[in-house]
Amino acid sequence: MDVNPQPLYWEATYEIVLALIEQYPDIDLDQVGIEQLNGWVISLPRFADEPALANEAILMEILREWYEEVSAR
């Protein structure tokens, strides 16, 4: 575990995905909607970016990377 974890910003999609996997290890990604995902990201303890900067493209990228990451495990 990182002693001094870095804050999360929207452009750090892979790091966001890792934090989401840790926070929601058993989630069925087929049931996750964009608005729900947005809420989860901004509620991550290390999230430090402006919530209003989120857009569908960023959230879809996070969801795509999340699928890829859990499929690779």
C-alpha positions in Angstrom: 0.0 0.0 0.0 1.3 3.4 -0.9 2.1 5.5 2.2 1.4 8.8 0.4 -1.0 8.0 -2.5 -1.2 10.5 -5.3 -4.5 12.3 -5.9 -6.7 11.1 -8.7 -7.6 13.2 -11.7 -9.9 12.5 -14.6 -7.0 11.9 -17.1 -5.5 9.2 -14.8 -8.1 6.6 -16.0 -6.1 3.6 -15.3 -5.3 4.7 -11.7 -9.0 5.4 -11.3 -9.9 1.9 -12.5 -7.5 0.4 -10.0 -9.1 2.4 -7.2 -12.5 1.3 -8.3 -11.5 -2.3 -8.4 -10.3 -2.0 -4.9 -13.4 -0.2 -3.7 -15.9 -2.4 -5.7 -14.2 -5.8 -6.2 -17.3 -7.9 -6.9 -19.3 -5.5 -9.0 -21.1 -6.7 -12.2 -19.9 -4.2 -14.7 -22.8 -4.9 -17.0 -25.1 -3.3 -14.4 -23.0 -0.1 -14.0 -24.5 3.0 -15.6 -22.6 6.2 -16.6 -24.2 8.3 -13.8 -23.5 5.6 -11.2 -19.9 5.3 -12.4 -19.5 9.1 -12.2 -20.7 9.1 -8.6 -18.4 6.3 -7.6 -15.4 8.0 -9.2 -16.0 11.4 -7.5 -16.6 9.6 -4.1 -13.2 7.8 -4.3 -11.1 9.0 -1.3 -8.2 10.1 -3.5 -10.3 11.8 -6.2 -9.2 15.5 -6.3 -10.4 16.7 -9.7 -13.4 18.9 -10.5 -16.5 16.7 -10.8 -18.0 18.9 -13.5 -15.1 18.1 -15.9 -16.5 14.6 -16.4 -18.0 13.8 -19.7 -19.4 10.6 -21.3 -16.1 10.0 -23.2 -14.0 10.0 -20.0 -16.5 7.8 -18.2 -16.8 5.3 -21.1 -13.0 5.1 -21.2 -12.9 4.3 -17.5 -15.6 1.7 -17.9 -13.7 0.2 -20.9 -10.4 0.0 -19.0 -12.2 -1.5 -16.0 -13.6 -4.3 -18.2 -10.2 -4.9 -19.7 -8.5 -5.0 -16.3 -10.9 -7.4 -14.7 -11.0 -9.6 -17.8 -7.2 -9.9 -17.6 -7.2 -11.1 -14.0 
